[in-house]
Structure formats: C-alpha cells, structure tokens
C-alpha cells in the first residue's frame, strides 16, 4: 500500500523505520502472546476482556511485574527454544541460525525492550533490588506482590480454589479462576509433557549411542539422565522435610521473631539453588566437558523435571485456599490458629508436594531472570542509550497509530 500510494522512497523510509525501531521483535512477541492466549482460553477457559487502551506507555514497569506477567506466555518458551537453538549452534553451525536467534530472543527480551526508560541506570539497579525482594517476600506476612503469589496463581487453572472464607484479608489478593476439566488436564498436563520428555530423552540417547574417539560406548546414558533429572527433586524433598521439622519444633518458640519464616524460606531456597548448580556441574563433568552433549542433556533434564512438576500438580494437589496461610505455616511451623480446621492434619502433606514443585520453579526463575538481566545490562553502559531508546519507542508508537488508522479505514470501507 505504501509503495503504490506514496512511492518507492517513502516505502523504503517506512521499512527502515520499522527495522530501526525493532518492530519485528515486537511482532514476534505479540504474535506469541496472541497465540498463547487463544490456546489457554480454548484449553482452560476463563477468557475475559481487559480494557488496556491504545495510549502511549510513558510509565516504567518494574522488572518483577513484567516477568510475572510474561514468563508463562512467552519467556519460558523462549528460554527452552534458546537451549534447543544453542545445541543446534554448537552441533552444526550455519549462518541461517542468526535469524532464529533474533526471533527466539524476541520472546524473552521484548517485554523489557519496549518498557519505557528500561535502560536508565538508576532504575535498573532499583529493579534488581525490587526483584530480589519480590522473590523472597510473602513467607512471614501477606504481601500483595510476591513470587509465591505469582506461582500459586499460575497453577490455579489446574487445581482451582476452595470455597471462599469470608473476612480473610489475604483472600482479596486472589480472583476467581475456573478449574480445568479432567480430560483437558490429562492431555495437556500429563500426556503431552511425558511425550516431550520422552522425545528429548530419546534424542539424548541417540547421540550417546555412538562410540567415542577411542571406540568405547558411553556407560548407561539412560541411568545418567535419570539420576541428574530426579536428583534435584529428591534433594529438594530432603531439604524440605528437614526444614519442616526444624520449623515445627522451633517455630512456636520464635513467635516473637517476625522474620523467622523468611529466614527459613531463604535457607531452603539457597540450598535448592546450590543443589541445582551442583547437579549441573556434576553432569557436565560426566559429559567430559562436551558442551553440545551437555546442552542436549540439559534439554532432556528440563523436559523430565517439567513433566514431573506438572504430574505432581495435576494428580496430587487438591484445590487451593484463597489465602496464603498454608505457605506461612510451612515456614514458621505454626499450623494452629490459621483457620484451617480439620484440614490442618492433611495440609502439611499437600504443602510438602507444593513446596517440592515450588523449590524447583524458584531456582529456575532466579537463573532465568539473571540471564535476562545480563542480556539487558550492556546497553545501559552505552552513553545516551536511554534517550535513544525513548526515541525508538516513540517511532514504534507512531507506526502503530498508522497501522491502526489504516485498519480502521478498511473497516469503514467494508
């Protein structure tokens, strides 16, 4: 349309503006958000209209809020695809992969790249401090924004909520989310993750089936991948069981210390992170420091752990309470006075399974977020980058207005 109405020069100028304003990155990201929303609504339901307007975003949103909003729809998928692309790059490099690197990176960094004043040095440091607080808060007292609240909300489509208890203040932080049908859960949360885990495990076994340079076959690759995949889960379960008894016997005596729950949660999360890194280093050592095979093994390990987490959530978890008393009871050891009634007997067992899943997710979220922060750090060191970034966003906004006006003119003509 631009070429036929305004000429070649205007068309090339507009095309150059699109690329300089990184519009292709935004288009890849927005398409993923649209497709994920449609798939989620067709699978679980719960679609509703949210009026966001068409105005130009001038307020900076913190890193933790953007991460919690787009991790599920885009960032997790982008990181898994980055690992696949990294293996393809290490195993068989061709220049065509550069295009795929830009496309896949768009899924991970686009929410932050189009955030106003993202590359302001002072705001970036404040963002990092707020992100660490967001990851650790909500274990001693109720917080409106916390990683635990985000994690609990992300699984409520599978578990659903229990009946509301009137008058509990923390229940105001949770909205009504419909529970998925059991047929949907079996296919999307059990069968499909198991299939993906089996597929990547077979790919790893196929690569390991070839003899090395000396003609020797690698020893038991299936046992190796099983130990490294299940090992962190067992490690987290052992840590949680130990901390549960510590908080159960010591927590009531520490009632005057309001930070006791946060200290116990921080200790558990740090031990989880240490175990995660230790198992990865051990696996890399077993692969004799072969980067390509180690990356393929990590892809299979992530798929297996993801299948385990989804099965635990779909099969073993009952409905969620709308309040966060069970989380704080686990870390503080105070199960009495929580308004749980007779459920106080069974809730520790349920919370134990929840915490096994949450520990793995916490470690992966911390690593993913730091990878994103490392990627976003170099532009901050460039002088006047924040001003150039703001100019780029204004160009994107003007292009979006032109597209919306063109679409509206077509609608009126029809």
Secondary structure, DSSP 8 states (H G I E B T S, - for coil): -HHHHH-HHHHHHHHHHHHHTTHHHHHHHHHHHHHHHHHHHHHH---------S----S---HHHHHHHHIIIIIHHHHHHHHHHHHHHHHS--TTHHHHHHHHHHHHHHHHHTSTTTT-HHHHHHHHHHHHHHHH-SSSS--SS-HHHHHHHHHHHHH-B----TT-GGGGG--------HHHHIIIIIIHHHHHHHHHHHHHHHHHTS--TTS---S-HHHHHHHHHHHHHHHHHHHHHHHHHHHHHHGGGGTT-TTHHHHHHHHHHHHHHHHHHHHHHHHHHHTTT-HHHHHHHHHHHHHHHHHHHHHIIIII---B-SSSHHHHHHHH---TTSS-GGGHHHHHHHHHHHHHHHHHHHHHHHHHHHHHHHHHHGGGGSTTHHHHHHHHHHHHHHHHHHHHHHHHHHHHH-
